[in-house]
């Protein structure tokens, strides 16, 4: 193959990327514009034209699957020696190799989760937070570590960043400090420490840095809008002042700022590298013009720098459908009917997705799809190759591959083995049996696909092991249920975006203009997952018969064709919420209340008050359950002060609840019935006593 053969079939902008073989290069790549194609062809062209050896290239991605896809495409382009890895995998490989030489002894053991160590840290300082608080504390520690904040600096840094930790900042500091002490004492590393130590070893040992930099001379970083300060530190250490760097990203898809990721390295690339080549990819090959048009309009009011307006390349398709329902149950049933209609019309269920803002929303759709007889798959649940039936199948297939007869066909052998562990000719009705059957059927289908390419059983087992290492699961038949965050990087023929209401998208605890803008980008990510069919829906009430007080997301203003929709911007919405008509007086002594906490309580902190302690404990217990179920911080449900105010006033109606500062229409609709039920129960118990 001649060097320029790898440029065949690229569009003009993709070809510009491929021909820009010397860095620094910044590729601003919109959704569906073929960025992976562009950068793999760039690497292949650079290798084949002699600019760099394949072994001198390090392509960095954010997921194991994306790294596997890069390697596979590069093999197809005749450049199999390129290293494509995640930040953590590349760093761990280097750290493990050099540790015995420069540190001595065995390398530290990697921990997959912070939770076990964090539980021990809690015990060491005699604290007992619940499981949901622990998850939130772990997230705070991860944020602190990727932004290079030491435990003793956490409180000040969190306040400056506007973060609201699940417990007092001083408590996070103590747990963070105890966690780090235990981690070091037990010779363990987490994912953040891997990056930190690799950078430190290179900085402190020149011979290590020289060897790594001699090996890797040519860098490509995908999803650059998601890089955090710690990853940037390691990347700069790898580069060592060199600039043979190509970064690829989309500022419109920045949706992980809460983890410490920042788009400023992407949007500021040409400032950091004044001689950089900047190329924009805007030709969208994924979605129809109708989907692309809606995606562009979602971002019309966005304040994203370097905003990319996509240009559709596919033929026309159906218009996006906007649907309003009376309640969440009706919405789920309506979406299930639409899904079934598409499936009956020939769209494979594996090419359909239902996407939502938080995982707790999935339950209604699981029930509705199950009732409609439509199979579904929960993304973010068990990884495919970690499912018990898949592990069992791989073990049996591996054993069979050692004793396979020459005349045994791949398909026959695989079907025989899988039939013995649950692959029946008749599809089970639903539940766990259906999920197991779908997993085994996916393996059988993959065997048939590879058999058509001439593979035998040993080759099939080798392919399974490769896919397992790269988390490249075969497609499982069933509608995908996933959060918008989990859907990033994926695409389907048909996508349903559900629960698109103010309070859910944007989420209720997104308050600052920056947080609102990230929620807008999250909707954009959801829209751009669809190739042809796109539905957006919302419910006016949470439960059947409930008060219909919800409104469609402000991001849909002007997009739905609904008459009378008021235009609201992220800048104007907070002003509406902050409007206060008159000063607030203490309900006990009538003095004017000045502090926010006093205004929420409706009284001076020193004024005596009676309240039902059992009700307050019941409210806190309920809040803990909601936080766990919805996977959100407890303060995002109600703060301690708001719960105290509820316990003191014992509201008996929705109007009583609305009179409490901190409870607005959105929270009333979401939590009002449950809170009033608790108050009524407490009142009845008091009367009985």
Secondary structure, DSSP 4 states (H G I P E B T S, - for coil): --GGGGGTT--HHHHHHHH--SS-EEEEE-TTS-HHHHHHHHHHHHHHTTSS-GGGEEEEESSHHHHHHHHHHHHHTT-TT-EEEEHHHHHHHHHHHHHHHHT-SSPPEEPS-SHHHHHHHHHHTT----HHHHHHHHHHHHHHHHTT--GGGHHHHHHHHT---SS-HHHHHHHHHHHHHHHHHTTEE-HHHHHHHHHHHHHH-HHHHHHHHHH--EEEESSGGG-BHHHHHHHHHHHTT---EEEEE-GGG---GGGTB-THHHHTHHHHSTT-EEEEE-EESSS-HHHHHHHHHHTTT---TT----EE-SPP-PPPEEEEEEEHHHHHHHHHHHHHHHHHTT--GGGEEEEESSGGGHHHHHHHHHHTT--EEETTSS-GGGSHHHHHHHHHHHHHHHS--TT--HHHHHHHHHHTTT--SSPP-SHHHHHHHHHHHHHHHHHHHHHHTT--HHHHHHHHHHHHHHT-PPPPSSEEEEEHHHHTT--EEEEEE---BTBBTTBTT--SHHHHHHHHHHHHHHHTTEEEEEEEEEEEESSTTS-----B-GGGTTTS--TTPPP--HHHHHHHHH---S--B-TTT-PBP-SHHHHHHTS-TTS-----HHHHHHHHHHHHHHHHHHTS-GGGT--HHHHHHHHHH---SHHHHHTSTT--HHHHHHHHHHHHHHHHHHHHHHHH-
